[in-house]
Amino acid sequence: MIYRISGLDSAIELIRPGASYELTQNGFEIWNDPRPQPTIEELKEVQKKTKEFEESLNPIFLKNQLKR
């Protein structure tokens, strides 16, 4: 399955629309937003929900799309 909207950037955008941040392997390097920084648990929950949503759509991919 190829997931289109379940990445960290997408998860952040869904729960903190328009937030300004810089993300590294170690977490948030910069968080320039008045709202609280999302926790890893919050982001994982959003990723889980978006994966479930994407899987429910039953997309049909071309063979060359699956080789990525």
PDB file of N, H, CA, C and O in Angstrom:
ATOM      1  N   MET A   1       0.849  -1.186   0.000  1.00  0.00           N
ATOM      2  CA  MET A   1       0.000   0.000   0.000  1.00  0.00           C
ATOM      3  C   MET A   1       0.887   1.239   0.000  1.00  0.00           C
ATOM      4  O   MET A   1       1.857   1.315   0.754  1.00  0.00           O
ATOM      5  N   ILE A   2       0.562   2.181  -0.824  1.00  0.00           N
ATOM      6  H   ILE A   2      -0.225   2.120  -1.437  1.00  0.00           H
ATOM      7  CA  ILE A   2       1.256   3.464  -0.868  1.00  0.00           C
ATOM      8  C   ILE A   2       0.397   4.470  -0.122  1.00  0.00           C
ATOM      9  O   ILE A   2      -0.746   4.726  -0.502  1.00  0.00           O
ATOM     10  N   TYR A   3       0.954   5.042   0.948  1.00  0.00           N
ATOM     11  H   TYR A   3       1.882   4.834   1.257  1.00  0.00           H
ATOM     12  CA  TYR A   3       0.203   6.020   1.730  1.00  0.00           C
ATOM     13  C   TYR A   3       0.544   7.428   1.250  1.00  0.00           C
ATOM     14  O   TYR A   3       1.714   7.775   1.084  1.00  0.00           O
ATOM     15  N   ARG A   4      -0.485   8.223   1.031  1.00  0.00           N
ATOM     16  H   ARG A   4      -1.435   7.941   1.166  1.00  0.00           H
ATOM     17  CA  ARG A   4      -0.310   9.578   0.488  1.00  0.00           C
ATOM     18  C   ARG A   4      -0.419  10.670   1.550  1.00  0.00           C
ATOM     19  O   ARG A   4       0.228  11.710   1.424  1.00  0.00           O
ATOM     20  N   ILE A   5      -1.214  10.458   2.580  1.00  0.00           N
ATOM     21  H   ILE A   5      -1.739   9.613   2.682  1.00  0.00           H
ATOM     22  CA  ILE A   5      -1.453  11.539   3.538  1.00  0.00           C
ATOM     23  C   ILE A   5      -1.108  11.175   4.976  1.00  0.00           C
ATOM     24  O   ILE A   5      -1.532  11.871   5.899  1.00  0.00           O
ATOM     25  N   SER A   6      -0.357  10.115   5.189  1.00  0.00           N
ATOM     26  H   SER A   6      -0.012   9.549   4.440  1.00  0.00           H
ATOM     27  CA  SER A   6      -0.101   9.686   6.564  1.00  0.00           C
ATOM     28  C   SER A   6       1.309  10.009   7.054  1.00  0.00           C
ATOM     29  O   SER A   6       1.739   9.469   8.074  1.00  0.00           O
ATOM     30  N   GLY A   7       2.033  10.876   6.353  1.00  0.00           N
ATOM     31  H   GLY A   7       1.683  11.314   5.526  1.00  0.00           H
ATOM     32  CA  GLY A   7       3.355  11.284   6.804  1.00  0.00           C
ATOM     33  C   GLY A   7       3.272  12.266   7.963  1.00  0.00           C
ATOM     34  O   GLY A   7       2.199  12.782   8.274  1.00  0.00           O
ATOM     35  N   LEU A   8       4.409  12.521   8.599  1.00  0.00           N
ATOM     36  H   LEU A   8       5.281  12.102   8.347  1.00  0.00           H
ATOM     37  CA  LEU A   8       4.434  13.442   9.730  1.00  0.00           C
ATOM     38  C   LEU A   8       4.015  14.856   9.342  1.00  0.00           C
ATOM     39  O   LEU A   8       3.246  15.491  10.063  1.00  0.00           O
ATOM     40  N   ASP A   9       4.510  15.353   8.217  1.00  0.00           N
ATOM     41  H   ASP A   9       5.135  14.837   7.631  1.00  0.00           H
ATOM     42  CA  ASP A   9       4.131  16.705   7.789  1.00  0.00           C
ATOM     43  C   ASP A   9       2.624  16.815   7.584  1.00  0.00           C
ATOM     44  O   ASP A   9       2.015  17.815   7.962  1.00  0.00           O
ATOM     45  N   SER A  10       2.034  15.805   6.995  1.00  0.00           N
ATOM     46  H   SER A  10       2.529  14.993   6.687  1.00  0.00           H
ATOM     47  CA  SER A  10       0.580  15.810   6.788  1.00  0.00           C
ATOM     48  C   SER A  10      -0.157  15.751   8.121  1.00  0.00           C
ATOM     49  O   SER A  10      -1.156  16.444   8.312  1.00  0.00           O
ATOM     50  N   ALA A  11       0.332  14.929   9.038  1.00  0.00           N
ATOM     51  H   ALA A  11       1.144  14.366   8.883  1.00  0.00           H
ATOM     52  CA  ALA A  11      -0.302  14.812  10.355  1.00  0.00           C
ATOM     53  C   ALA A  11      -0.246  16.148  11.093  1.00  0.00           C
ATOM     54  O   ALA A  11      -1.227  16.564  11.710  1.00  0.00           O
ATOM     55  N   ILE A  12       0.901  16.815  11.027  1.00  0.00           N
ATOM     56  H   ILE A  12       1.698  16.477  10.526  1.00  0.00           H
ATOM     57  CA  ILE A  12       1.031  18.121  11.681  1.00  0.00           C
ATOM     58  C   ILE A  12       0.068  19.120  11.052  1.00  0.00           C
ATOM     59  O   ILE A  12      -0.599  19.872  11.763  1.00  0.00           O
ATOM     60  N   GLU A  13      -0.006  19.132   9.737  1.00  0.00           N
ATOM     61  H   GLU A  13       0.536  18.521   9.160  1.00  0.00           H
ATOM     62  CA  GLU A  13      -0.898  20.066   9.047  1.00  0.00           C
ATOM     63  C   GLU A  13      -2.359  19.812   9.408  1.00  0.00           C
ATOM     64  O   GLU A  13      -3.143  20.757   9.496  1.00  0.00           O
ATOM     65  N   LEU A  14      -2.733  18.566   9.616  1.00  0.00           N
ATOM     66  H   LEU A  14      -2.096  17.798   9.545  1.00  0.00           H
ATOM     67  CA  LEU A  14      -4.117  18.247   9.959  1.00  0.00           C
ATOM     68  C   LEU A  14      -4.501  18.732  11.356  1.00  0.00           C
ATOM     69  O   LEU A  14      -5.634  19.165  11.566  1.00  0.00           O
ATOM     70  N   ILE A  15      -3.567  18.665  12.319  1.00  0.00           N
ATOM     71  H   ILE A  15      -2.647  18.313  12.148  1.00  0.00           H
ATOM     72  CA  ILE A  15      -3.934  19.052  13.690  1.00  0.00           C
ATOM     73  C   ILE A  15      -3.440  20.437  14.100  1.00  0.00           C
ATOM     74  O   ILE A  15      -3.909  20.988  15.096  1.00  0.00           O
ATOM     75  N   ARG A  16      -2.493  21.011  13.342  1.00  0.00           N
ATOM     76  H   ARG A  16      -2.111  20.563  12.533  1.00  0.00           H
ATOM     77  CA  ARG A  16      -2.022  22.383  13.574  1.00  0.00           C
ATOM     78  C   ARG A  16      -1.892  23.086  12.219  1.00  0.00           C
ATOM     79  O   ARG A  16      -0.786  23.402  11.782  1.00  0.00           O
ATOM     80  N   PRO A  17      -3.033  23.328  11.555  1.00  0.00           N
ATOM     81  CA  PRO A  17      -2.995  23.904  10.207  1.00  0.00           C
ATOM     82  C   PRO A  17      -2.159  25.186  10.140  1.00  0.00           C
ATOM     83  O   PRO A  17      -2.340  26.110  10.933  1.00  0.00           O
ATOM     84  N   GLY A  18      -1.245  25.212   9.175  1.00  0.00           N
ATOM     85  H   GLY A  18      -1.098  24.461   8.531  1.00  0.00           H
ATOM     86  CA  GLY A  18      -0.438  26.400   8.933  1.00  0.00           C
ATOM     87  C   GLY A  18       0.687  26.643   9.916  1.00  0.00           C
ATOM     88  O   GLY A  18       1.323  27.696   9.862  1.00  0.00           O
ATOM     89  N   ALA A  19       0.955  25.708  10.813  1.00  0.00           N
ATOM     90  H   ALA A  19       0.439  24.853  10.857  1.00  0.00           H
ATOM     91  CA  ALA A  19       2.028  25.900  11.796  1.00  0.00           C
ATOM     92  C   ALA A  19       3.377  26.015  11.096  1.00  0.00           C
ATOM     93  O   ALA A  19       3.616  25.389  10.063  1.00  0.00           O
ATOM     94  N   SER A  20       4.250  26.825  11.678  1.00  0.00           N
ATOM     95  H   SER A  20       4.057  27.333  12.517  1.00  0.00           H
ATOM     96  CA  SER A  20       5.605  26.992  11.166  1.00  0.00           C
ATOM     97  C   SER A  20       6.548  26.204  12.069  1.00  0.00           C
ATOM     98  O   SER A  20       6.603  26.440  13.276  1.00  0.00           O
ATOM     99  N   TYR A  21       7.289  25.270  11.479  1.00  0.00           N
ATOM    100  H   TYR A  21       7.245  25.079  10.499  1.00  0.00           H
ATOM    101  CA  TYR A  21       8.151  24.394  12.274  1.00  0.00           C
ATOM    102  C   TYR A  21       9.269  23.835  11.417  1.00  0.00           C
ATOM    103  O   TYR A  21       9.242  23.917  10.189  1.00  0.00           O
ATOM    104  N   GLU A  22      10.244  23.270  12.089  1.00  0.00           N
ATOM    105  H   GLU A  22      10.266  23.204  13.086  1.00  0.00           H
ATOM    106  CA  GLU A  22      11.302  22.513  11.416  1.00  0.00           C
ATOM    107  C   GLU A  22      11.443  21.195  12.157  1.00  0.00           C
ATOM    108  O   GLU A  22      11.642  21.172  13.372  1.00  0.00           O
ATOM    109  N   LEU A  23      11.341  20.118  11.431  1.00  0.00           N
ATOM    110  H   LEU A  23      11.179  20.137  10.444  1.00  0.00           H
ATOM    111  CA  LEU A  23      11.362  18.782  12.010  1.00  0.00           C
ATOM    112  C   LEU A  23      12.634  18.064  11.587  1.00  0.00           C
ATOM    113  O   LEU A  23      12.997  18.070  10.411  1.00  0.00           O
ATOM    114  N   THR A  24      13.311  17.444  12.555  1.00  0.00           N
ATOM    115  H   THR A  24      13.016  17.439  13.511  1.00  0.00           H
ATOM    116  CA  THR A  24      14.500  16.640  12.268  1.00  0.00           C
ATOM    117  C   THR A  24      14.264  15.232  12.816  1.00  0.00           C
ATOM    118  O   THR A  24      13.192  14.929  13.339  1.00  0.00           O
ATOM    119  N   GLN A  25      15.267  14.390  12.689  1.00  0.00           N
ATOM    120  H   GLN A  25      16.138  14.636  12.264  1.00  0.00           H
ATOM    121  CA  GLN A  25      15.156  13.021  13.215  1.00  0.00           C
ATOM    122  C   GLN A  25      14.966  13.014  14.725  1.00  0.00           C
ATOM    123  O   GLN A  25      14.420  12.059  15.276  1.00  0.00           O
ATOM    124  N   ASN A  26      15.407  14.060  15.391  1.00  0.00           N
ATOM    125  H   ASN A  26      15.850  14.836  14.944  1.00  0.00           H
ATOM    126  CA  ASN A  26      15.315  14.134  16.856  1.00  0.00           C
ATOM    127  C   ASN A  26      14.049  14.825  17.352  1.00  0.00           C
ATOM    128  O   ASN A  26      13.872  15.003  18.557  1.00  0.00           O
ATOM    129  N   GLY A  27      13.179  15.210  16.442  1.00  0.00           N
ATOM    130  H   GLY A  27      13.323  15.065  15.463  1.00  0.00           H
ATOM    131  CA  GLY A  27      11.940  15.881  16.835  1.00  0.00           C
ATOM    132  C   GLY A  27      11.883  17.291  16.281  1.00  0.00           C
ATOM    133  O   GLY A  27      12.520  17.605  15.275  1.00  0.00           O
ATOM    134  N   PHE A  28      11.116  18.131  16.946  1.00  0.00           N
ATOM    135  H   PHE A  28      10.599  17.876  17.763  1.00  0.00           H
ATOM    136  CA  PHE A  28      10.974  19.510  16.485  1.00  0.00           C
ATOM    137  C   PHE A  28      12.232  20.299  16.832  1.00  0.00           C
ATOM    138  O   PHE A  28      12.609  20.416  17.999  1.00  0.00           O
ATOM    139  N   GLU A  29      12.857  20.825  15.821  1.00  0.00           N
ATOM    140  H   GLU A  29      12.550  20.731  14.874  1.00  0.00           H
ATOM    141  CA  GLU A  29      14.026  21.677  16.006  1.00  0.00           C
ATOM    142  C   GLU A  29      13.555  23.112  16.261  1.00  0.00           C
ATOM    143  O   GLU A  29      14.118  23.830  17.089  1.00  0.00           O
ATOM    144  N   ILE A  30      12.510  23.511  15.530  1.00  0.00           N
ATOM    145  H   ILE A  30      12.053  22.928  14.859  1.00  0.00           H
ATOM    146  CA  ILE A  30      11.922  24.846  15.665  1.00  0.00           C
ATOM    147  C   ILE A  30      10.408  24.692  15.689  1.00  0.00           C
ATOM    148  O   ILE A  30       9.844  23.935  14.899  1.00  0.00           O
ATOM    149  N   TRP A  31       9.755  25.407  16.590  1.00  0.00           N
ATOM    150  H   TRP A  31      10.213  26.022  17.232  1.00  0.00           H
ATOM    151  CA  TRP A  31       8.303  25.451  16.632  1.00  0.00           C
ATOM    152  C   TRP A  31       7.894  26.907  16.786  1.00  0.00           C
ATOM    153  O   TRP A  31       7.962  27.456  17.886  1.00  0.00           O
ATOM    154  N   ASN A  32       7.469  27.540  15.696  1.00  0.00           N
ATOM    155  H   ASN A  32       7.413  27.094  14.803  1.00  0.00           H
ATOM    156  CA  ASN A  32       7.063  28.946  15.693  1.00  0.00           C
ATOM    157  C   ASN A  32       5.558  29.030  15.513  1.00  0.00           C
ATOM    158  O   ASN A  32       5.073  29.398  14.443  1.00  0.00           O
ATOM    159  N   ASP A  33       4.835  28.696  16.540  1.00  0.00           N
ATOM    160  H   ASP A  33       5.229  28.397  17.409  1.00  0.00           H
ATOM    161  CA  ASP A  33       3.384  28.718  16.490  1.00  0.00           C
ATOM    162  C   ASP A  33       2.869  28.921  17.911  1.00  0.00           C
ATOM    163  O   ASP A  33       3.411  28.324  18.841  1.00  0.00           O
ATOM    164  N   PRO A  34       1.839  29.747  18.108  1.00  0.00           N
ATOM    165  CA  PRO A  34       1.337  29.983  19.466  1.00  0.00           C
ATOM    166  C   PRO A  34       0.620  28.777  20.079  1.00  0.00           C
ATOM    167  O   PRO A  34       0.449  28.699  21.296  1.00  0.00           O
ATOM    168  N   ARG A  35       0.205  27.843  19.229  1.00  0.00           N
ATOM    169  H   ARG A  35       0.344  27.906  18.241  1.00  0.00           H
ATOM    170  CA  ARG A  35      -0.457  26.641  19.749  1.00  0.00           C
ATOM    171  C   ARG A  35       0.588  25.664  20.270  1.00  0.00           C
ATOM    172  O   ARG A  35       1.745  25.704  19.851  1.00  0.00           O
ATOM    173  N   PRO A  36       0.178  24.781  21.187  1.00  0.00           N
ATOM    174  CA  PRO A  36       1.149  23.822  21.712  1.00  0.00           C
ATOM    175  C   PRO A  36       1.685  22.875  20.634  1.00  0.00           C
ATOM    176  O   PRO A  36       0.965  22.466  19.722  1.00  0.00           O
ATOM    177  N   GLN A  37       2.927  22.553  20.765  1.00  0.00           N
ATOM    178  H   GLN A  37       3.511  22.885  21.506  1.00  0.00           H
ATOM    179  CA  GLN A  37       3.577  21.596  19.861  1.00  0.00           C
ATOM    180  C   GLN A  37       2.909  20.235  20.036  1.00  0.00           C
ATOM    181  O   GLN A  37       2.716  19.800  21.171  1.00  0.00           O
ATOM    182  N   PRO A  38       2.553  19.553  18.961  1.00  0.00           N
ATOM    183  CA  PRO A  38       1.911  18.239  19.110  1.00  0.00           C
ATOM    184  C   PRO A  38       2.899  17.211  19.677  1.00  0.00           C
ATOM    185  O   PRO A  38       4.103  17.264  19.425  1.00  0.00           O
ATOM    186  N   THR A  39       2.347  16.293  20.437  1.00  0.00           N
ATOM    187  H   THR A  39       1.369  16.250  20.642  1.00  0.00           H
ATOM    188  CA  THR A  39       3.182  15.222  20.993  1.00  0.00           C
ATOM    189  C   THR A  39       3.347  14.109  19.961  1.00  0.00           C
ATOM    190  O   THR A  39       2.591  14.028  18.992  1.00  0.00           O
ATOM    191  N   ILE A  40       4.321  13.273  20.176  1.00  0.00           N
ATOM    192  H   ILE A  40       4.936  13.338  20.962  1.00  0.00           H
ATOM    193  CA  ILE A  40       4.536  12.116  19.304  1.00  0.00           C
ATOM    194  C   ILE A  40       3.291  11.225  19.323  1.00  0.00           C
ATOM    195  O   ILE A  40       2.891  10.683  18.293  1.00  0.00           O
ATOM    196  N   GLU A  41       2.683  11.080  20.505  1.00  0.00           N
ATOM    197  H   GLU A  41       3.008  11.521  21.342  1.00  0.00           H
ATOM    198  CA  GLU A  41       1.479  10.249  20.611  1.00  0.00           C
ATOM    199  C   GLU A  41       0.345  10.811  19.763  1.00  0.00           C
ATOM    200  O   GLU A  41      -0.360  10.055  19.094  1.00  0.00           O
ATOM    201  N   GLU A  42       0.161  12.137  19.783  1.00  0.00           N
ATOM    202  H   GLU A  42       0.733  12.751  20.327  1.00  0.00           H
ATOM    203  CA  GLU A  42      -0.872  12.764  18.953  1.00  0.00           C
ATOM    204  C   GLU A  42      -0.605  12.505  17.473  1.00  0.00           C
ATOM    205  O   GLU A  42      -1.515  12.157  16.721  1.00  0.00           O
ATOM    206  N   LEU A  43       0.638  12.677  17.065  1.00  0.00           N
ATOM    207  H   LEU A  43       1.378  12.960  17.676  1.00  0.00           H
ATOM    208  CA  LEU A  43       0.991  12.487  15.658  1.00  0.00           C
ATOM    209  C   LEU A  43       0.805  11.039  15.224  1.00  0.00           C
ATOM    210  O   LEU A  43       0.325  10.781  14.120  1.00  0.00           O
ATOM    211  N   LYS A  44       1.177  10.097  16.076  1.00  0.00           N
ATOM    212  H   LYS A  44       1.567  10.306  16.973  1.00  0.00           H
ATOM    213  CA  LYS A  44       0.992   8.675  15.752  1.00  0.00           C
ATOM    214  C   LYS A  44      -0.479   8.335  15.611  1.00  0.00           C
ATOM    215  O   LYS A  44      -0.848   7.539  14.747  1.00  0.00           O
ATOM    216  N   GLU A  45      -1.327   8.926  16.449  1.00  0.00           N
ATOM    217  H   GLU A  45      -1.027   9.572  17.150  1.00  0.00           H
ATOM    218  CA  GLU A  45      -2.770   8.677  16.371  1.00  0.00           C
ATOM    219  C   GLU A  45      -3.338   9.226  15.060  1.00  0.00           C
ATOM    220  O   GLU A  45      -4.164   8.575  14.421  1.00  0.00           O
ATOM    221  N   VAL A  46      -2.898  10.417  14.662  1.00  0.00           N
ATOM    222  H   VAL A  46      -2.227  10.946  15.182  1.00  0.00           H
ATOM    223  CA  VAL A  46      -3.348  10.991  13.397  1.00  0.00           C
ATOM    224  C   VAL A  46      -2.883  10.112  12.238  1.00  0.00           C
ATOM    225  O   VAL A  46      -3.651   9.846  11.314  1.00  0.00           O
ATOM    226  N   GLN A  47      -1.626   9.660  12.285  1.00  0.00           N
ATOM    227  H   GLN A  47      -1.003   9.877  13.036  1.00  0.00           H
ATOM    228  CA  GLN A  47      -1.107   8.783  11.226  1.00  0.00           C
ATOM    229  C   GLN A  47      -1.916   7.487  11.146  1.00  0.00           C
ATOM    230  O   GLN A  47      -2.224   7.010  10.053  1.00  0.00           O
ATOM    231  N   LYS A  48      -2.255   6.927  12.288  1.00  0.00           N
ATOM    232  H   LYS A  48      -2.005   7.314  13.176  1.00  0.00           H
ATOM    233  CA  LYS A  48      -3.047   5.688  12.307  1.00  0.00           C
ATOM    234  C   LYS A  48      -4.408   5.913  11.644  1.00  0.00           C
ATOM    235  O   LYS A  48      -4.859   5.099  10.838  1.00  0.00           O
ATOM    236  N   LYS A  49      -5.056   7.031  11.995  1.00  0.00           N
ATOM    237  H   LYS A  49      -4.689   7.692  12.650  1.00  0.00           H
ATOM    238  CA  LYS A  49      -6.374   7.328  11.424  1.00  0.00           C
ATOM    239  C   LYS A  49      -6.304   7.594   9.929  1.00  0.00           C
ATOM    240  O   LYS A  49      -7.181   7.164   9.180  1.00  0.00           O
ATOM    241  N   THR A  50      -5.265   8.301   9.487  1.00  0.00           N
ATOM    242  H   THR A  50      -4.552   8.651  10.095  1.00  0.00           H
ATOM    243  CA  THR A  50      -5.175   8.582   8.049  1.00  0.00           C
ATOM    244  C   THR A  50      -4.846   7.317   7.263  1.00  0.00           C
ATOM    245  O   THR A  50      -5.324   7.149   6.141  1.00  0.00           O
ATOM    246  N   LYS A  51      -4.044   6.430   7.831  1.00  0.00           N
ATOM    247  H   LYS A  51      -3.656   6.566   8.742  1.00  0.00           H
ATOM    248  CA  LYS A  51      -3.770   5.154   7.155  1.00  0.00           C
ATOM    249  C   LYS A  51      -5.047   4.330   7.032  1.00  0.00           C
ATOM    250  O   LYS A  51      -5.318   3.748   5.982  1.00  0.00           O
ATOM    251  N   GLU A  52      -5.825   4.283   8.104  1.00  0.00           N
ATOM    252  H   GLU A  52      -5.604   4.756   8.957  1.00  0.00           H
ATOM    253  CA  GLU A  52      -7.093   3.549   8.065  1.00  0.00           C
ATOM    254  C   GLU A  52      -8.022   4.137   7.005  1.00  0.00           C
ATOM    255  O   GLU A  52      -8.687   3.405   6.272  1.00  0.00           O
ATOM    256  N   PHE A  53      -8.058   5.463   6.933  1.00  0.00           N
ATOM    257  H   PHE A  53      -7.518   6.058   7.528  1.00  0.00           H
ATOM    258  CA  PHE A  53      -8.893   6.123   5.923  1.00  0.00           C
ATOM    259  C   PHE A  53      -8.422   5.768   4.516  1.00  0.00           C
ATOM    260  O   PHE A  53      -9.230   5.400   3.663  1.00  0.00           O
ATOM    261  N   GLU A  54      -7.107   5.877   4.271  1.00  0.00           N
ATOM    262  H   GLU A  54      -6.451   6.176   4.965  1.00  0.00           H
ATOM    263  CA  GLU A  54      -6.578   5.567   2.939  1.00  0.00           C
ATOM    264  C   GLU A  54      -6.849   4.126   2.551  1.00  0.00           C
ATOM    265  O   GLU A  54      -7.203   3.849   1.405  1.00  0.00           O
ATOM    266  N   GLU A  55      -6.688   3.203   3.494  1.00  0.00           N
ATOM    267  H   GLU A  55      -6.400   3.428   4.425  1.00  0.00           H
ATOM    268  CA  GLU A  55      -6.941   1.795   3.207  1.00  0.00           C
ATOM    269  C   GLU A  55      -8.423   1.552   2.904  1.00  0.00           C
ATOM    270  O   GLU A  55      -8.755   0.660   2.124  1.00  0.00           O
ATOM    271  N   SER A  56      -9.302   2.331   3.508  1.00  0.00           N
ATOM    272  H   SER A  56      -9.032   3.055   4.142  1.00  0.00           H
ATOM    273  CA  SER A  56     -10.741   2.153   3.282  1.00  0.00           C
ATOM    274  C   SER A  56     -11.154   2.576   1.872  1.00  0.00           C
ATOM    275  O   SER A  56     -12.225   2.189   1.405  1.00  0.00           O
ATOM    276  N   LEU A  57     -10.330   3.356   1.195  1.00  0.00           N
ATOM    277  H   LEU A  57      -9.460   3.670   1.575  1.00  0.00           H
ATOM    278  CA  LEU A  57     -10.661   3.832  -0.146  1.00  0.00           C
ATOM    279  C   LEU A  57     -10.419   2.775  -1.216  1.00  0.00           C
ATOM    280  O   LEU A  57     -10.957   2.879  -2.319  1.00  0.00           O
ATOM    281  N   ASN A  58      -9.617   1.760  -0.904  1.00  0.00           N
ATOM    282  H   ASN A  58      -9.181   1.675  -0.008  1.00  0.00           H
ATOM    283  CA  ASN A  58      -9.299   0.684  -1.833  1.00  0.00           C
ATOM    284  C   ASN A  58      -8.760   1.220  -3.170  1.00  0.00           C
ATOM    285  O   ASN A  58      -9.339   0.963  -4.226  1.00  0.00           O
ATOM    286  N   PRO A  59      -7.650   1.964  -3.113  1.00  0.00           N
ATOM    287  CA  PRO A  59      -7.092   2.519  -4.354  1.00  0.00           C
ATOM    288  C   PRO A  59      -6.561   1.425  -5.272  1.00  0.00           C
ATOM    289  O   PRO A  59      -6.161   0.354  -4.815  1.00  0.00           O
ATOM    290  N   ILE A  60      -6.564   1.702  -6.546  1.00  0.00           N
ATOM    291  H   ILE A  60      -6.889   2.572  -6.918  1.00  0.00           H
ATOM    292  CA  ILE A  60      -6.014   0.786  -7.543  1.00  0.00           C
ATOM    293  C   ILE A  60      -4.805   1.466  -8.177  1.00  0.00           C
ATOM    294  O   ILE A  60      -4.941   2.473  -8.872  1.00  0.00           O
ATOM    295  N   PHE A  61      -3.630   0.911  -7.933  1.00  0.00           N
ATOM    296  H   PHE A  61      -3.519   0.094  -7.368  1.00  0.00           H
ATOM    297  CA  PHE A  61      -2.393   1.470  -8.451  1.00  0.00           C
ATOM    298  C   PHE A  61      -1.957   0.755  -9.724  1.00  0.00           C
ATOM    299  O   PHE A  61      -2.293  -0.409  -9.941  1.00  0.00           O
ATOM    300  N   LEU A  62      -1.217   1.453 -10.550  1.00  0.00           N
ATOM    301  H   LEU A  62      -0.944   2.399 -10.373  1.00  0.00           H
ATOM    302  CA  LEU A  62      -0.572   0.844 -11.708  1.00  0.00           C
ATOM    303  C   LEU A  62       0.688   0.137 -11.244  1.00  0.00           C
ATOM    304  O   LEU A  62       1.231   0.486 -10.196  1.00  0.00           O
ATOM    305  N   LYS A  63       1.168  -0.845 -11.992  1.00  0.00           N
ATOM    306  H   LYS A  63       0.727  -1.129 -12.843  1.00  0.00           H
ATOM    307  CA  LYS A  63       2.357  -1.602 -11.599  1.00  0.00           C
ATOM    308  C   LYS A  63       3.560  -0.686 -11.394  1.00  0.00           C
ATOM    309  O   LYS A  63       4.313  -0.868 -10.437  1.00  0.00           O
ATOM    310  N   ASN A  64       3.753   0.299 -12.276  1.00  0.00           N
ATOM    311  H   ASN A  64       3.141   0.447 -13.053  1.00  0.00           H
ATOM    312  CA  ASN A  64       4.911   1.171 -12.144  1.00  0.00           C
ATOM    313  C   ASN A  64       4.825   2.067 -10.917  1.00  0.00           C
ATOM    314  O   ASN A  64       5.856   2.540 -10.440  1.00  0.00           O
ATOM    315  N   GLN A  65       3.643   2.312 -10.396  1.00  0.00           N
ATOM    316  H   GLN A  65       2.805   1.927 -10.784  1.00  0.00           H
ATOM    317  CA  GLN A  65       3.488   3.108  -9.180  1.00  0.00           C
ATOM    318  C   GLN A  65       3.903   2.309  -7.941  1.00  0.00           C
ATOM    319  O   GLN A  65       4.340   2.892  -6.949  1.00  0.00           O
ATOM    320  N   LEU A  66       3.774   1.020  -7.989  1.00  0.00           N
ATOM    321  H   LEU A  66       3.418   0.546  -8.794  1.00  0.00           H
ATOM    322  CA  LEU A  66       4.109   0.174  -6.844  1.00  0.00           C
ATOM    323  C   LEU A  66       5.614  -0.077  -6.736  1.00  0.00           C
ATOM    324  O   LEU A  66       6.079  -0.550  -5.699  1.00  0.00           O
ATOM    325  N   LYS A  67       6.375   0.226  -7.770  1.00  0.00           N
ATOM    326  H   LYS A  67       5.997   0.610  -8.612  1.00  0.00           H
ATOM    327  CA  LYS A  67       7.816  -0.019  -7.754  1.00  0.00           C
ATOM    328  C   LYS A  67       8.593   1.084  -7.030  1.00  0.00           C
ATOM    329  O   LYS A  67       9.798   0.940  -6.821  1.00  0.00           O
ATOM    330  N   ARG A  68       7.955   2.149  -6.654  1.00  0.00           N
ATOM    331  H   ARG A  68       6.976   2.266  -6.824  1.00  0.00           H
ATOM    332  CA  ARG A  68       8.623   3.284  -5.991  1.00  0.00           C
ATOM    333  C   ARG A  68       9.192   2.914  -4.670  1.00  0.00           C
ATOM    334  O   ARG A  68       9.782   3.757  -3.994  1.00  0.00           O
TER     335      ARG A  68
END
